[in-house]
Each structure stands twice: as structure tokens, then as C-alpha cells.
């Protein structure tokens, strides 16, 4: 029996303000608060609220047969809590239905998985704890920023206890294989991999309202018919996209939400179900490993990391940022920690791309990739000077590594003691209940 895994990403960038070289050392606030409030309020009203309301109706109207999954970055969650709590409320309502799963991702929606393993682990652990705190779910499945994945990343994710990971069904990796099976990590077979069907996903998120598209207009019965027509043994169809596709990329006037509402009924007629990622990694066995020696993503035609790290400017900014990762990890200054999250966000590097993709890129306040690079490096210069003031560059690497090792060992010891404490609490609770 075929099943559809429907997943949405929720991420909102933090807009940086115009920051001149003369501001370095005098102004430590880097953000355009007006634009942050305006943009997230607009996207919530035009996309998130109507889309989530529709998904909630779909769950309620289909008696638990419709299921959906989300991952939300910590950066986006912070902004929604401040400017659009109605979105958080809708997510809570979806969570209460029992038909919604929350996945884990890096807190900053950044590229730490490509730069610093300790930084990546810390971000993921913090995001997992945030999901547990806000929604009461402990994430079992992981998705990296923009579905970035490689064998090494998969190995790290598996070591953190996740059972599955989402990534792109890129042709240059899969070759003749189909994305409609469950696979596993080449370095750790315990981590199952769900691969995005980019054609079926992009038919909704990119092409739905395009009147020049050969399949326009697209109706739910036709779409489900494509899925039903796949070979019988291909049972897992992963449809992954940004939530903003419903309302922003595809305007509400295109009837995109009416299309979504019709999917469960059409799927039921064809004997097709909906499943969450954790249900799929639990129920389905892996058919083979996926060998990904170099990082891939869902971005651009190349499906690699070139849109963030493809030119000299991007790599310079990236290397400069993560050169202070160890020192930031040591500090307990809340402002520096928050700035670290916001400056890591992948969008900052995306604005610097010089690639010609044929798709218009909204660079915000920037006139060009060079303008984006200059502004970001000015801010980064001030940020690094603040970090160096706390932990001067005179500190030897050996001393710094020693401090980091001590912190890591203390964290592991605390985690071990917490597990023992939880075990004794359970025993005490059972004893009290028996008495």
C-alpha cells in the first residue's frame, strides 16, 4: 500500500540592517527590527495562518487518515513567538490532533554541519530541547538546513540517537534508483533515509500556478493519479516543501489550498495513505544504502552547497565566522549566543551568491552579492572583536581545546547523572503506586 509523507519547513530569516565600517566597535546591534516584524507578519497572514488552518481542517475532516510533519528553525520560532503567536497556536492545535510530527533541525538554520561538529551537535540538541519544551514531542527524525546531507553528517546524526533523516532524492546520487523506497546511511545502517521526490514536490511548490506549464491546471485527482500509477513496489512518496509555498510561492488566488484539501479524499479512493516520517522509518525496512561522499541539498539545479559556498566571498565569510566557533561555545553571554545564531543562518550566505539560476533572488536591502558580502563582513568584524574581548586570541589552541574538552566531559557527566536520577524517580513512583 502506497503512503505519502507530507512535510513542510518553517524558517524565517533575521534581516540585518545596513552596517557601515564606521559602526564597528560602536554599534553592537545588527538587526532591522522593522523589516523583521513586517516580513514575518506578512508571511504569517498570507501563508502560515491560512495554510495551517487548512491543514488542521484536513486532519479533522479525515478522521486521522491525514498526517503531516513540520520542522521549524529556532530562529523562526523566536520570531513567531514575538510577532505572530497565532501561528504557534495553530501548530499547537495540530499537535493536539496526534496527526502531526515535529522534526529536529539546527537551531539557526545554518551550515554548522559543514563546518564544526561540536557546534552542530550543540545546535541540534538545543533545538530538540526547544521542540520538547514547546510541543511536548521528542524528535526522532532529523532534517538538516535545506536538506543538506552527506555520509559524515548522517553518521553524526545517527550518533545523536535519531532514527531517520530527510534529504533530497538527487539524481546525481541516486542514479537509476528510485526515491520511493527507504534507504539507510552508508556509515551507519541504523539511520534510515527518506528521499524527497523533487518532481512531485516542485509540481506543487513551484509549478502549480504556472499557466505555461504543460500540466496546468493541476487537480488533486490527476496528481494522486500520478502517484497511484507508480510501480506497485514503490510505496513511499516523500513530498517535501517550504510551508510558504502555500500562499507565497503559490498565491491563495491560485486555489492552492482547495487543491490541498482535495488530496486526502482522492488518495483514499486510490488506497493511498498518509504517514509521518517516524511511522515510515519504523514500519518500512531499508532496501539499500545511499552513498553520499560529498554534501548535497535541495537547492538549485546542482543540488549541492554551491549556492552558499560557491564563490570566494562566501567561503571567506563562512571560514571567518566559524573561526571563532570554539570561543563562542565557551562563552555564556546571551547576546553573543543570540548573535551567533542569527549570523549563522544560511540566508546570509545565499545573498552573496553570484550563480545565474534563472530564478530571481530577493536580496533584501542588498544591491548585489558584493554589497551583501561587505555588509555581512562589517557586522562579523564587530562580532568577532566582541568574542575576542571575552576570550583573547592570545589564548593558545591547546588551552582552548582543553577548556572545550572539560565542558564536554562535564556535559556528558551531567547527562549520565540525569538519566540515573530519572531511573530512580521511576522506581520511586512505581513503589509509591504499589503501596
N, C-alpha and C positions, 0 to 999 in steps of 0.2 A: 504494500500500500504506500503510495507516494505521500510525502509530507512536505509542507512549506515552512521554512524557518524565516520569519519576517523580523528584521532587526533595523533599528533606527539609531543614528548617532545624534547626540545633542551637544554642541560645542559653540561657545560664543567667545570671540577674541576680546582681549583688553586693548582698546585703542590707545596708542602712545600719542602724546602731544608733540607739537613742534618744539624741539630741544636744541638750542644753539650751543656751540662750543664755549660761549661765554657763560653758559649756565653751569658748566662743570665745576663742582666744588661749592656752588652756592644754592642750587635748587635740587633737592633730592626727591621731588615728586614728579613722576614721569607720565602721568595719565591724563587723557582728555575725558573728564567726568561727564561733560555734556554729551559728547558723542557716544560714550558707553551707555548712558541712560537712554538716549534717543534710539540707538540701534537695537538694543535688546528689547525695548518696549515695542518697537515697530515689528520686529520679527516674532515676538510673542503674540501680538494682536493679529498679524497677517498669516502666521503659520502655526506656531506651537499650540495656542489655545484651541483654534478650530480643529486642528489635526488630532490633538489628544482627545478632544471631546468626541470626535468621530470614532476614534479607536476604542474609546470607552463604550460608546453605543454598540459597536460591533461585538465587543466582548459580552455585554449584557443581552444583546438580542440573539446570540447564538449559543446560549446555554453552556458556555465553557468550551465550545468547539473551536473558537478563535483565540489564538495566543500570539503574543508579541514580546519582543525583547528590546531593551534600551541600554545604551551606555551613555553616561553623561560625565563630562570632564569636571574636575573640582573647580576649575576657573569659571565654567559656565554655571555650576551650582551656586557659587558665591554670588554671581551677578543676578541670577534669578531670585535668590532669597532676598536680595536688596530691592530690585526694581520690578520683579514680576512674580510675586508669591502665588498668583493664581495658577501658574504653570506647575509649581511644586505641589499644589493642592490636587490638580488633575492627575499628576503622577502617583500621588498617594491613593487616590481613588482607584486607579488602575491596579496598583499594588494590592489593594484590598480584595480585588476580584480573584486573586490566586492564579490569574492567567497572564501575568506579566513578570518577566525576569529582568533583573538589573545585572549587567556585566560590569567588569572592572577594567579600567584603563589608567594610563599615567595621569596623575592629578593635574599636571599643567597642559596636557595635550601636546607635549613637547617631544623632542628627539633624543631623550636621555638613553634610550635603548641602543642608540648608535654610538654613544659617547662614553658613558660611565655606568658600570653595572651597579655599584653601590647606590648611586643617585637614582637609577631606575628602580631598584628594589624598594628604596625608601618611598618614592612617589607612589608605587603600586600599593604598598602596604597602607599608606595614608589614605589612598582613595578607597581601598577595600573597607577600612575602618569607617570612612565617611558614609559609604553606602549602608553599612550595618547600622550606623547611628541614625541616619535619616529615614531609611526604608525598612530596616529590620531584616534585611537579607544579607547573607554572607556569600559574595560572588564565587561561583565555581568555574565560570568561564571568563576568559580574558580576551580583550581586543586592544591591540596597540593603536597608537595615534595613526590615523589614515591607513589602518590595517597593515602597518609595516611588520614584516616577518622575515626571519632567516633561521637556519638551523640553530645557531647560537642563542638567538632570542628565545626560540622555542624551548631550548634546554633550561634557560634561566627561569622562564615562566613555569615550566613543569616542576622545577625545584622549589617553587613557592607554593605548591600544592594545588594549582589549577588543573582541572581535568580536561579542559578544551580551550581552543583558541580560534578566533576568526581571522581569516586573511583572504587575499584576492585569488581568484581562480585564474591566474595569469597564464596565457598560452605559452610563453617562453619557458615556463616552469613545468606546466602540465604536459605539454606536447600533445600526444594523441589521447591522453587520459581525459575523463570527464570530471567536471566539478561536482557532479551529482552523487558522489559517494563520500563516506567518511574516511579520512586518511589519518596518519599519525606522524609525529615529529621524527626525523631521521636520527636525531641524537637521543631521543627518549620516547619509546613506544607508548608510554603511559599518557602522553599528551595527544589527544585527538584533535584533528584539524578540520574545520568547516570552511569550505571554499566558496567564495561569492560567485554566483553566475552573473558576470558583468553585463551580458546582453539583456537578460530578463530584468535585471535591476535598473539598467540605464533606459530601458524602454519606458519605465515609469518616471524615473527621476530626471532624465534628460530629454526624451523624445515625445513624451505624452501629448504635449500641446503644439507640436511642430506640424503645421499643416502641409509642409513639403515632404514629410515622412511617408513612405510608401504604405505603411500600415495605419495611417491616420484616417479616421478617428479610431482609437483603440477602445474596445469594450471589454468588460470583465469576462464574458463568456468566451471571447476569442483568446484572451490572454490565458485563461485557465485551460483552454483547448490546446494551446501550445505545450503547456506543462503535461497535460494528460497524454499528449502524443509522443512524449519522450519514451525511449525504450523501457520496458517493464522493470528491468533490473536497476535502473537509475531512480532511486527512491527519495533522495534528499535534495531539495531545491532551495538554495540559500539566496534570499532576496535581501540585500543589504544596501542601505542608503542613508543620507542625512535626513533628519526629520524636516528640515527647512525645504526639502524638495516638495513637500505638500504645502503649497501656499506661496513660496518664494520662487523657486526654480520653475514650478508649475503653478501658475496663479489659480486662485479659487474659482475664477470665472471659467476656467477650462473644464470644470466639473470633475476635477481630480478626486475630490472627497466622495462624490457619488460613485465613481469608479471603485474606490477602495471599499465602500460599503457593500457593493455587489459581489466582491470576491468570495466571502465565506459561503454564500448560497450556491454560487457557481461551482466552487470547489467541492462542496458536499454532493452535488449532483454527479460529479465525476469520481466520487470516492476518494477525494484528496483531503487530507487533514492538515492542521497547523500544529507545530511543535515549537517549544522553546529550545535554545541551544543546549541547555543542560539535559533535557529529555533526550535529545538526539545523541549526545555523547554517551549517555547511559544505556540507551536501547540498541544502538547500532554498533556493529563491530567494524574496525578499520579493515580496509581491503588492501592497503599498501602504504608505504611511507612516501612522503613528499620531500625531495632533496632540494633545499634552497640555500646554496652556499653563499649567495650574495643577497642583501636585503631587497625585498620587493614591497610594493604598496598598491593602493587602488588609484593612485594619482597619474593623470595624463596617459598618453598612449603607450609610453615606455613601461609603465607600471613599476617604476623604481624610485629612488630617492633624489633624482636629479632636479626636481622642482624646488627642493630645499637646499641641496648641497652641490648643485651642478656647475657653479661658477666660482671664481676666486674670491669674490666678495662674500658670498655665502659661507664658504669654508673658513675664511678669515674670521668672520663674526662668530661662527659656530665654535671654532677652536678657542677663540678668546673667551667666550662665555664659559665653556667647560674647563678652562684652565684654572678657575677658582672653585670648582665643584667641591674639592676636599675641604677647603676653608669654609665654604657656606655650610657644608654638612656639620662642621664643628660648632658653628655659632648658634645662639639661641635668641637672636634679635628678631622679633616678629616682623618688623618692617623689611629687613633684608630677606627673610624667608619668603615673604609675600612677593617682593620684587623679583626674587629668583623664579618663582612660579610663573609670574606674568612674562618675564623676559625669555623664558624657555619656550613659550607657546610657538608651535611650528609656523603659524601665520607670519610671524616676524621675519622668518627666512624666506617664506613664499613671496613676500612683497619684493624681495631682491632678485627674483628670477629674471633672466634675460631670454628664456626659452620662448620660441614662437609656437604656440599650441593651436592657434586658430580660434581660441576661446578668450573672450575679453576677461581680463583680471581686474577687479576693483582694488586698487592700491590705496584707497582711502585718501589721506592727506598728502600722499607722495605723488610727485610728478613723474618719477621714473624709478627704476631699480637702484640707481646710483643715489638718488635722493633718500630712498628708504635705508640704504646702507649707511649713509652719512649720519642720518638722524639716530639710527639704532646704535651706531658706534659711539656717538656723543653720550648717549644715555649709559651705554655699557662702560664707558670710561669713568663716569661718575660712580656707577655702581661698584666697579672693581676697586676704586680708591677707598670707598667705604668699607669694603671687605678687608682690604689690606690694612686699614686703620685698626681693625679688630685683631687681625692675625697677620702681622707684617711679613713681607716677602723674605725677611731675614731668617724666618723660621725654616730650618732645614727640612728637606723632604722626609728624611728618616724620622725626625721628631714629629712631623705632621702625620706620617703613616703610623707611628706608634700611638698617637692620640686617637686616630681613627680606629685602630685595632682594639684599643681599650674600650671605646664606645661600643663597637660591635660586640665584643665579648660581654659587656655589661647588658646590652640589649638581649642577647641570647640567654643570659642567666636569668634576667627578669622574666622572659617568655617561659622558660623552663619552670620557674617558681610559680608563675601564674597558672600553668597547666596543673601543677601539683595541688595548688590551692583549690582550683575548680574541681579536681577529683575528690578532695576531702569534703568539699561542700556538698557534692552529690551524695557521698556516703552518709554524711550527717543528715541530709534531707531524707534519704531512704530509711535511716534508723528512726528518725522522728516520726515518719509516716507509719512505720511498723509498730511503734509504741502506741 
